[in-house]
Amino acid sequence: EDAKSSRAFYSPWFGMDPDDNLNLIQPVNPWGGSSWSMYTEYFQWSPTSNSNSRSYSVLAGQTLQGLLEYNEENDEYLLSQ
């Protein structure tokens, strides 16, 4: 069920960042006040930078699946939604 329309921004998410805690990658599923969406976000703490993938509309009750996997050997992440 959709939440009541409002100016609130609510976003359940999980994320991962490396040992230095300067970069964060996460799939996000925000309620934007009138609808749900999903996208991937990359956030860099220093210097501050934020980048989001294309956003997709989703419906209340849809099952979303995401995978965030760290490959230590290559120091890289695999993210899929």
PLY file of the C-alpha trace (Angstrom):
ply
format ascii 1.0
element vertex 81
property float x
property float y
property float z
element edge 80
property int vertex1
property int vertex2
end_header
0.00 0.00 0.00
1.31 3.46 -0.87
1.91 5.88 1.96
-0.16 9.04 2.13
1.05 11.79 -0.17
3.43 14.11 1.68
6.67 16.05 1.38
8.53 13.31 3.23
11.41 11.38 1.69
11.83 7.87 3.10
14.32 5.40 1.69
15.13 1.88 2.89
18.55 0.80 1.62
21.62 -1.28 2.29
25.09 -0.28 1.26
28.75 -1.09 1.38
31.88 0.99 1.68
35.58 0.09 1.73
37.95 0.16 4.73
38.69 3.87 4.30
34.94 4.66 4.50
35.25 7.29 1.77
32.99 5.70 -0.87
29.51 4.21 -0.54
27.58 2.21 -3.11
23.98 1.26 -2.47
20.71 0.26 -4.10
17.97 2.59 -2.83
14.16 2.35 -2.83
12.81 5.79 -1.87
9.31 7.04 -1.26
9.36 10.47 -2.90
6.17 11.84 -1.35
3.78 10.44 -3.95
5.41 7.32 -5.42
8.09 4.65 -4.93
11.19 4.37 -7.12
14.48 2.47 -7.24
17.98 3.38 -8.35
21.64 2.85 -7.50
23.57 5.55 -5.71
27.31 6.14 -5.45
28.41 8.59 -2.77
31.96 9.81 -2.19
32.63 11.47 1.18
35.81 13.38 0.34
35.74 15.32 -1.82
31.94 15.18 -1.64
30.33 13.77 -4.77
27.05 11.96 -5.43
25.89 10.08 -8.52
22.62 8.22 -9.10
21.74 5.77 -11.85
18.56 6.07 -13.86
15.50 5.88 -11.62
12.70 3.36 -12.21
9.14 3.53 -10.87
8.02 0.66 -8.66
4.69 -0.20 -7.08
3.94 -0.82 -3.42
4.17 -4.54 -2.75
6.58 -5.31 -5.60
9.47 -7.57 -4.61
12.83 -5.99 -5.35
16.03 -7.98 -5.37
19.53 -6.62 -5.17
23.02 -8.01 -4.89
26.07 -6.10 -3.72
29.18 -8.24 -3.80
32.76 -7.24 -3.03
35.62 -8.88 -4.92
38.63 -8.47 -2.65
41.10 -9.81 -5.21
40.32 -6.98 -7.67
39.09 -4.46 -5.05
35.84 -4.00 -6.97
32.09 -4.25 -6.41
29.38 -5.99 -8.40
25.97 -4.46 -7.95
22.78 -5.65 -9.59
19.12 -4.86 -8.97
0 1
1 2
2 3
3 4
4 5
5 6
6 7
7 8
8 9
9 10
10 11
11 12
12 13
13 14
14 15
15 16
16 17
17 18
18 19
19 20
20 21
21 22
22 23
23 24
24 25
25 26
26 27
27 28
28 29
29 30
30 31
31 32
32 33
33 34
34 35
35 36
36 37
37 38
38 39
39 40
40 41
41 42
42 43
43 44
44 45
45 46
46 47
47 48
48 49
49 50
50 51
51 52
52 53
53 54
54 55
55 56
56 57
57 58
58 59
59 60
60 61
61 62
62 63
63 64
64 65
65 66
66 67
67 68
68 69
69 70
70 71
71 72
72 73
73 74
74 75
75 76
76 77
77 78
78 79
79 80
